[in-house]
Amino acid sequence: MIIVTHEIGFAKEVADQVVFMEGGVIVEQGDPKVVLEHPTEERTRKFLSRYLTLDSEQPLDSAAL
């Protein structure tokens, strides 16, 4: 099953794989916990920096990404 969402916490908990795309091209994919906690691609880091952390209500520190 494929689910498209911007709900990062939901994706981390239920997905087997996450995919980040830009312009219809996959830029990063893999295990949700690995990709969301240690993104390697700039597009993924930018996206995650705009959303809340998965474990708290504090915004992500973009400098740490």
N, C-alpha and C positions, 0 to 999 in steps of 0.2 A: 504494500500500500504506500502511496506517496501522499504526503500532506505538505502543503505550502503554508508557512506561517512566519510571522515576525516575533512570535512569543518564544523568546529564547529559553526561558525556564522550562516551558512545556517541551520544547524540542530536546533539551538536555536530558530530561527525565524519561521520555518515551521513545525517542528515535534510536535506531541502530546506526544510522549514518546521517550527517548533516552536509548540506551542499550550499556554498555561497557562490552566487553568480554575479557577473557584471556584463551588461550588454548581451545577455543570452549565452554567455560563455562561462563554464565552471572555472572559478579561480581557486577554490579550495574545497576539499571534501574529506570526510573521515569520521572517526569516532567522535561523538558530540563532546564528551568531556575533554578530549585532547584538543580538538579544534577550538572549542570555546574558551578553554583556559590558556591555550598556547597557540594562538593563531600565527601563521607564518606569512600570510599575504596582507599587504597594505589595505586592500578593500575590506577584508574581514575585520581587521583592527579598527578601521574607521566606522564600520557598521556597529561593532560591539561597543565602541566608545560612546555611542549615542543612546545606549540602553542601560538599564540598571544592572548591577551585578546579579548573579544568580543566587547569591547567598545573603544578600542584605538589601537595604533600600538606598544605598549610597551609589551615586554614579561611578562608573568605571574611571579609573585614573588613566587617561590616555597616554601619559608619560610612561606608565608601567607597561603599556602594550608595546 
